[in-house]
Every structure is written in structure tokens, then in C-alpha cells.
Amino acid sequence: MKGFVFGKFYPFHTGHQKMIEFALEKGSVTVLVCEEEKEKIDGNIRKEWIKETFRNNKNLKVKVFKYKEADFPNTSVSDWEVSKIWSQVFREYFKDEDFLVTSEEYGEMLSVMMDIDHFMFDENRENIRISASEIRENIFKYWNYLPLAVQKYFALKVVFLGTESTGKTVMTNNLSEYFKANKVSEAGRDLISDSKQFAFEDLEKVYTTHAGQIENVNYEKSFLTLIDTDIHITKSYSEFIFGKKLSVPNEIIEKNKADLYLYSTKDAEYIQDGTRLEFEERNQLDESHRKILKEEKIDFLELSGSWLEREKRAIHFIENLILKRQVMFKN
């Protein structure tokens, strides 16, 4: 048998996932993503969420139908006239299908008009007690209802930057506890014990390891990941220490991209632990970092003052970032 499932999947959540799994038990399935032109997330992104979630299932296809609200009534309304209009769309997309799966009364209406079978899934929302509209109200409150592919899309990454001995590592550790967030430590600290003694070839291992750690964070644990240092700092060390530009693959650059960059200024208390650059070199490295960030068009917010003031400022910036993402569907 061949069937179809349709919806906005705005966003795609575990209730949708269970419905598609239910449909797949009955045969091959095509999922139609219905994207209204004013919606904030492109239908093809939603398509990729579903494809990634079912990447190992060869009986699933996903298509996108883009429309204007003025041309098509709300699909969530159980009404014969509304169902008649949408049945004409579905006839164009699904010429050979034997069945459809919905969790709404209008599924029965559509099945009558299209002369196909209808299988009702979890009509009373007893299986998954969530709706896309609830999730849109607060994406992070309902984080556990999002499949991994969707979590990755909405997850937030914050990078702490700055020259040596400006509190990046302490801040990453403290704020990961404060926000109960994922943490990515500075790979260079583990791989290079002394910032005054290492080889140019070591930098590739540093950025490869660091990118792998970013990629493998546990998105199910938290929507927020705090990162100590990134590829731009590695590039800066390359030019500052070796006078050579570091060639980095695009995939590494992509994995390093963040939503917020916080730069700790050099006027922090200098602490020499025997492995750091000397005071003047450390300040020169600050200039190198800023030069690279400017070249790479990376915008950042500065953290200055005492250690406590820097942390408070960082918390303020991160909380603002979270609030902004929470209301993204309302703007």
C-alpha cells in the first residue's frame, strides 16, 4: 500500500514523528510539508528535518507544497468545503496513494472525497500530549518533544573569546553550570601543554578535535552549548606564532559557527602559570585575535571589568539570546 501524511510541521515534533511511524507500518509513505509563504522557517528546512529523522527508512519520501493563506483555508478546520479545496491539491500530489493518515476529523472527509482509506492516529492526543502551536509559544520549554534534527536547528551556541588569562575557561565552566548547558572545552589546552612550545602541524589536530567536540555535544541534554575558544583563535595563533595563515576546511568553519561571540578584554588580571605567553606578548596576541575576527567579519560583544562583572555581563547577553530565540515565531 501507498499512503500520505500532510501538515505544516512548524516545527516538526515527536507527535508528528509517531504519526509518520504509524503510517509506515501500513506501507510506503509520502509526507507533504505545507508551507504558507509568511511562515518563518522554509519548507525545505522542515523537509530536511523529516528526512534526517527517517534517514534509514527507504519507504519514506518528503515533498513541499508552498501556498498563500489567501488562496487556501486553514487545513486544521474540519469542514467539508475546506476539505474539498485541499483534496484538489492532494489529488495532484498523490495520484496513486491508497490511504492517508491524520489525527483529525477532516481526514475522514478527505478520504471520502479522494476515495481512499483513512487511518486515524491518536485523535485524542493520548500518545503525545503536545502541539506545534504550544511549542511555538516557547521552543525551549518543550525541548524534549523535538527530534534531534530539529534540536540541532534551534540549538544555541555561545563562544568565549579573548587573549590568554582573561577568564574564558573559568567562565565557560561556571556558566555551563549556571545554565545547565553543554560545554566544549578548549582543545588546544589539552593537546598543547605550553602555548610557547608547539609545532605548526599541531594546529590541525587542535581545530579538528575541537570541531568534533562541538559536533558531538548532547543536544538532548540542553539547547545551549558554551564553547571555550574557537577556530578564529586557532587561526590567530597560527599567524602570531608562525607568521603563516592557517588553511581550514569549510566543514570545520561551519561546525564552529555560533549564535553569540563574547570577547573578554585584555585588562583582566594577568596570571602567569608558567605555560602562558609573557605579559606583553599576551597583549599583542589580543591585537592578533581582534584582527582575525575583523577579517572574518565576526561580530562580538565585550566582557570587561572584574571577574564577577564579566560573568554577570555574560549571563545578561546569553539570557537575551535565549529570549530572542524563544519569541522567534512571534516576530
C-alpha positions in Angstrom: 0.0 0.0 0.0 1.0 3.6 -0.6 -0.1 6.4 1.6 0.5 10.0 2.6 0.7 12.3 5.6 0.5 16.1 5.4 0.9 19.0 7.7 2.9 22.2 8.4 5.4 20.5 10.7 6.0 24.0 12.1 8.0 22.8 13.9 8.3 19.0 13.4 7.9 17.3 16.7 7.7 13.8 18.2 3.9 13.6 17.8 4.4 14.1 14.0 7.2 11.5 14.1 4.9 8.9 15.8 2.2 9.6 13.3 4.6 9.0 10.4 5.9 5.8 12.0 2.2 4.7 12.4 1.7 5.4 8.6 4.9 3.5 7.7 3.5 0.4 9.4 0.9 0.3 6.6 3.1 0.8 3.6 5.3 3.3 1.8 4.6 6.9 2.7 5.0 10.4 1.2 5.0 13.3 3.6 3.8 16.7 2.3 5.1 19.7 4.1 2.5 22.5 3.6 4.4 25.9 3.8 2.5 29.1 4.0 4.6 31.9 2.4 4.6 34.1 5.6 6.0 31.4 7.9 9.4 32.0 9.2 11.0 28.6 8.5 11.4 27.5 4.9 9.5 24.3 3.9 12.7 22.7 2.6 14.3 23.1 6.1 11.3 21.2 7.6 11.6 18.7 4.8 15.2 18.0 5.8 14.2 17.6 9.5 11.9 14.8 8.5 14.3 13.2 6.1 17.1 13.3 8.7 14.8 11.7 11.3 13.9 8.9 9.0 17.2 8.7 7.1 17.4 4.9 7.4 13.8 4.3 6.1 13.7 3.8 2.3 9.9 3.7 2.3 9.6 7.5 3.0 9.5 10.4 0.7 9.1 14.1 1.5 7.7 16.9 -0.7 6.9 20.6 -0.1 3.8 22.5 -1.2 4.1 26.3 -0.9 0.9 28.3 -0.8 -0.6 31.7 0.2 -3.0 31.9 3.1 -5.4 34.0 1.0 -5.7 31.1 -1.6 -6.2 28.2 0.8 -8.3 28.0 4.0 -6.8 26.7 7.3 -6.2 22.9 7.0 -6.9 22.4 10.7 -10.6 23.2 10.2 -12.9 20.1 9.9 -15.2 21.4 7.2 -16.5 19.8 4.0 -15.9 22.8 1.9 -12.3 23.3 3.2 -11.6 19.6 2.7 -12.9 19.8 -0.8 -10.4 22.6 -1.7 -7.4 20.7 -0.1 -8.4 17.4 -1.7 -7.8 19.0 -5.1 -4.2 19.8 -4.0 -3.7 16.3 -2.7 -5.0 14.7 -5.9 -2.2 16.5 -7.8 0.5 15.2 -5.4 -0.9 11.8 -4.7 -2.3 10.1 -7.8 -1.6 6.5 -6.7 -2.0 6.6 -3.0 -4.4 4.1 -1.2 -4.6 5.8 2.2 -3.9 8.8 4.3 -3.2 9.2 8.0 -4.3 12.1 10.1 -5.3 12.7 13.7 -8.2 15.0 12.8 -11.8 14.6 11.8 -11.1 16.2 8.4 -9.1 13.1 7.5 -12.4 11.2 7.1 -13.8 14.0 4.9 -10.7 13.9 2.7 -10.8 10.1 2.4 -14.4 10.2 1.2 -13.6 12.9 -1.4 -10.5 11.1 -2.6 -12.0 7.6 -2.4 -9.1 6.3 -0.3 -8.8 4.8 3.2 -8.2 6.9 6.2 -6.4 5.8 9.3 -6.9 7.9 12.4 -3.9 8.3 14.7 -4.1 9.4 18.3 -7.2 11.6 17.8 -7.4 12.4 21.5 -3.7 13.2 21.8 -3.2 10.4 24.3 0.1 9.3 22.8 2.0 12.6 22.6 0.4 15.4 24.5 1.9 18.3 22.6 1.1 20.5 19.6 3.2 22.6 17.3 1.4 25.8 18.4 2.4 25.1 22.1 6.0 24.6 21.0 6.0 27.8 19.0 5.0 29.7 22.3 8.2 28.5 23.9 10.5 26.3 21.9 12.9 25.6 24.9 10.1 24.7 27.4 9.1 21.8 25.1 12.7 20.9 24.0 12.3 17.2 24.7 9.4 17.0 22.2 11.7 17.9 19.3 13.5 15.2 17.3 17.3 15.5 17.2 17.4 17.1 13.7 15.1 19.8 15.0 17.0 20.3 18.2 20.2 20.9 16.2 18.4 23.6 14.2 17.2 25.6 17.2 20.2 24.9 19.5 22.2 27.9 20.6 26.0 28.1 20.6 27.9 30.7 22.6 31.7 31.1 22.2 34.0 32.8 24.7 37.0 34.5 23.0 39.9 36.6 24.2 43.7 36.5 24.7 45.3 34.4 27.3 44.5 34.8 31.0 41.2 36.7 30.6 38.9 34.1 32.2 37.5 32.2 29.2 37.9 28.8 30.7 36.6 29.7 34.2 33.6 31.5 32.6 32.8 28.6 30.4 32.9 26.2 33.3 30.9 28.4 35.7 28.2 29.4 33.2 27.7 25.9 31.9 26.8 25.0 35.5 24.7 28.1 35.8 22.6 27.4 32.7 22.9 23.6 32.9 24.3 23.8 29.4 26.6 21.7 27.3 30.3 22.6 27.5 33.1 22.3 24.9 36.5 22.9 26.5 39.4 24.4 24.7 41.0 21.5 22.7 44.3 23.4 22.5 44.7 23.3 26.3 44.6 19.5 26.3 46.7 19.0 23.1 49.3 21.7 23.7 50.5 21.9 27.2 52.7 25.0 26.7 51.5 27.9 24.4 55.1 28.9 24.0 56.2 25.4 22.6 54.3 23.7 19.9 54.6 23.0 16.1 52.5 24.5 13.3 51.3 20.9 12.4 49.7 20.7 15.9 47.1 23.3 14.9 45.3 21.0 12.5 44.8 18.5 15.3 43.6 21.2 17.5 40.9 22.5 15.2 39.8 19.0 14.1 39.4 17.8 17.7 37.6 21.0 18.7 35.2 20.8 15.8 34.5 17.2 16.7 33.7 18.1 20.3 31.3 20.8 19.1 29.5 18.4 16.7 29.1 15.7 19.4 27.5 17.7 22.1 24.4 16.2 23.7 21.6 18.3 22.3 19.0 16.2 24.2 20.7 17.5 27.5 20.4 21.1 26.6 19.5 23.6 23.9 22.6 25.7 24.9 26.2 25.0 24.3 29.0 27.1 25.7 32.3 26.9 23.9 35.8 27.9 25.2 37.7 29.4 22.2 37.1 28.5 18.5 38.7 28.3 15.1 39.4 32.0 14.8 41.7 31.9 17.8 43.5 28.9 16.3 43.9 30.9 13.1 45.3 33.9 15.2 47.8 31.7 16.9 49.0 30.4 13.5 49.7 34.0 12.3 51.0 35.3 15.6 53.4 32.4 16.4 54.4 31.2 13.0 53.6 34.1 10.7 51.5 31.7 8.5 47.9 31.7 7.5 46.1 28.5 8.5 44.0 26.8 5.8 40.9 25.4 7.3 38.3 23.2 5.5 34.8 24.8 5.1 33.2 22.0 7.1 35.3 22.9 10.1 34.3 26.6 9.7 30.6 25.6 9.6 30.8 23.5 12.7 32.4 26.4 14.6 29.7 28.9 13.7 28.0 30.3 16.8 25.0 32.5 17.7 26.9 34.7 20.1 30.5 35.6 20.5 31.7 37.1 23.8 35.1 38.6 23.9 36.9 39.0 27.2 39.1 42.2 27.1 42.8 42.1 27.9 42.5 44.4 31.0 41.8 41.3 33.2 44.2 40.4 35.9 47.2 38.6 34.4 48.1 35.3 35.9 51.3 33.5 34.7 51.2 29.8 35.4 54.4 29.0 33.6 52.8 27.9 30.3 51.4 31.2 29.1 52.9 33.9 27.0 54.6 36.7 28.8 52.5 39.8 29.6 53.5 41.9 26.6 53.1 39.0 24.2 49.7 38.2 25.7 48.6 41.8 24.9 50.0 41.6 21.4 48.0 38.3 20.9 44.9 40.2 21.8 45.6 42.5 18.8 46.1 39.5 16.6 42.8 37.9 17.7 40.9 41.2 17.0 42.5 41.4 13.6 41.4 37.9 12.6 37.9 38.4 13.9 37.6 41.6 11.9 38.8 39.9 8.8 36.4 37.1 9.3 33.5 39.6 9.9 32.8 38.1 13.3 30.7 40.5 15.5 31.2 40.1 19.2 30.2 41.7 22.5 32.9 42.6 25.0 33.2 41.5 28.6 35.3 43.7 30.8 35.7 44.7 34.5 36.2 42.4 37.4 35.8 38.6 37.1 32.3 38.9 38.7 31.3 41.8 36.4 32.4 39.8 33.3 30.3 36.8 34.4 27.3 39.0 35.1 27.6 40.6 31.7 27.9 37.3 30.0 24.8 35.9 31.8 22.9 39.0 30.6 24.0 38.6 27.0 23.2 34.9 27.0 19.7 35.4 28.6 18.9 37.9 25.9 19.9 35.5 23.2 17.7 32.8 24.7 14.7 35.2 25.0 15.2 36.3 21.4 15.1 32.7 20.1 12.1 31.9 22.3 9.9 34.5 20.6 11.2 33.9 17.0 7.8 32.7 15.9 6.1 35.9 17.1 8.3 38.5 15.5 
